[in-house]
């Protein structure tokens, strides 16, 4: 098995069909060498039924922690490369082929894909988007909406840190970067093509919530505390 696609999902009946449709199209060149796993975080809508209708292997993880949800999928995955996509992330048809090509180099231990949120409805969010584009590369912050790892390396890293409630993607990328440097490996950051991720959370949160909850310092100081991130897990900002 070459690629295992892992999608964590909680009450995603609105966006999951398009996400899985696009993943299925991207999987076409791989025939039976690619699997799709959806990890249902105890959804109360039709998330599970939708995932099954697309032929996904559907797992259940009750713990409200995104790292644990991702890790549950990884434990079942059979692929040499683990690819994680968020349930509200739309990928281009050639992305899996590009990832497979990058990972064909044994020196490549993993990487991430550039994220585009499209056009924000609220004008001030454009400044946040520009700030992320500026600070992200400086501090090596790569989002988990699309991340991929050589399976053996992912296991060496111990997977996502399940003590972290938000920012687990940044943490594992930092650890992956250090691991690659120590072991003579390389990482791939794919800027073409990009993926489109839903801006729904930012569109629903207040200016104050957005400025605080997305600030890197606030995240680092609170990422191992569950209370500040309750709204990200209970569905109220979806």
Secondary structure as the mmCIF struct_conf table of DSSP 4:
data_model
#
loop_
_struct_conf.conf_type_id
_struct_conf.id
_struct_conf.beg_label_comp_id
_struct_conf.beg_label_asym_id
_struct_conf.beg_label_seq_id
_struct_conf.end_label_comp_id
_struct_conf.end_label_asym_id
_struct_conf.end_label_seq_id
STRN STRN1 UNK A 3 UNK A 9
BEND BEND1 UNK A 10 UNK A 11
TURN_TY1_P TURN_TY1_P1 UNK A 13 UNK A 15
HELX_RH_AL_P HELX_RH_AL_P1 UNK A 16 UNK A 27
HELX_RH_3T_P HELX_RH_3T_P1 UNK A 28 UNK A 30
TURN_TY1_P TURN_TY1_P2 UNK A 31 UNK A 32
BEND BEND2 UNK A 33 UNK A 33
STRN STRN2 UNK A 34 UNK A 40
BEND BEND3 UNK A 42 UNK A 42
BEND BEND4 UNK A 44 UNK A 46
HELX_RH_AL_P HELX_RH_AL_P2 UNK A 47 UNK A 53
TURN_TY1_P TURN_TY1_P3 UNK A 54 UNK A 55
STRN STRN3 UNK A 57 UNK A 60
BEND BEND5 UNK A 63 UNK A 64
HELX_RH_AL_P HELX_RH_AL_P3 UNK A 66 UNK A 76
BEND BEND6 UNK A 80 UNK A 80
STRN STRN4 UNK A 81 UNK A 85
TURN_TY1_P TURN_TY1_P4 UNK A 87 UNK A 88
STRN STRN5 UNK A 89 UNK A 90
TURN_TY1_P TURN_TY1_P5 UNK A 93 UNK A 94
HELX_RH_AL_P HELX_RH_AL_P4 UNK A 95 UNK A 103
TURN_TY1_P TURN_TY1_P6 UNK A 104 UNK A 104
BEND BEND7 UNK A 105 UNK A 105
TURN_TY1_P TURN_TY1_P7 UNK A 106 UNK A 107
STRN STRN6 UNK A 108 UNK A 116
BEND BEND8 UNK A 121 UNK A 122
TURN_TY1_P TURN_TY1_P8 UNK A 123 UNK A 124
HELX_RH_AL_P HELX_RH_AL_P5 UNK A 125 UNK A 138
TURN_TY1_P TURN_TY1_P9 UNK A 139 UNK A 140
TURN_TY1_P TURN_TY1_P10 UNK A 144 UNK A 145
STRN STRN7 UNK A 146 UNK A 150
HELX_RH_AL_P HELX_RH_AL_P6 UNK A 151 UNK A 157
TURN_TY1_P TURN_TY1_P11 UNK A 158 UNK A 158
BEND BEND9 UNK A 159 UNK A 160
TURN_TY1_P TURN_TY1_P12 UNK A 162 UNK A 163
BEND BEND10 UNK A 165 UNK A 166
HELX_RH_AL_P HELX_RH_AL_P7 UNK A 168 UNK A 182
TURN_TY1_P TURN_TY1_P13 UNK A 183 UNK A 184
STRN STRN8 UNK A 186 UNK A 197
HELX_RH_AL_P HELX_RH_AL_P8 UNK A 200 UNK A 204
BEND BEND11 UNK A 205 UNK A 205
HELX_RH_AL_P HELX_RH_AL_P9 UNK A 207 UNK A 213
TURN_TY1_P TURN_TY1_P14 UNK A 214 UNK A 214
HELX_RH_AL_P HELX_RH_AL_P10 UNK A 216 UNK A 222
TURN_TY1_P TURN_TY1_P15 UNK A 223 UNK A 224
BEND BEND12 UNK A 226 UNK A 226
HELX_RH_3T_P HELX_RH_3T_P2 UNK A 227 UNK A 229
HELX_RH_AL_P HELX_RH_AL_P11 UNK A 230 UNK A 234
BEND BEND13 UNK A 235 UNK A 235
TURN_TY1_P TURN_TY1_P16 UNK A 236 UNK A 237
#
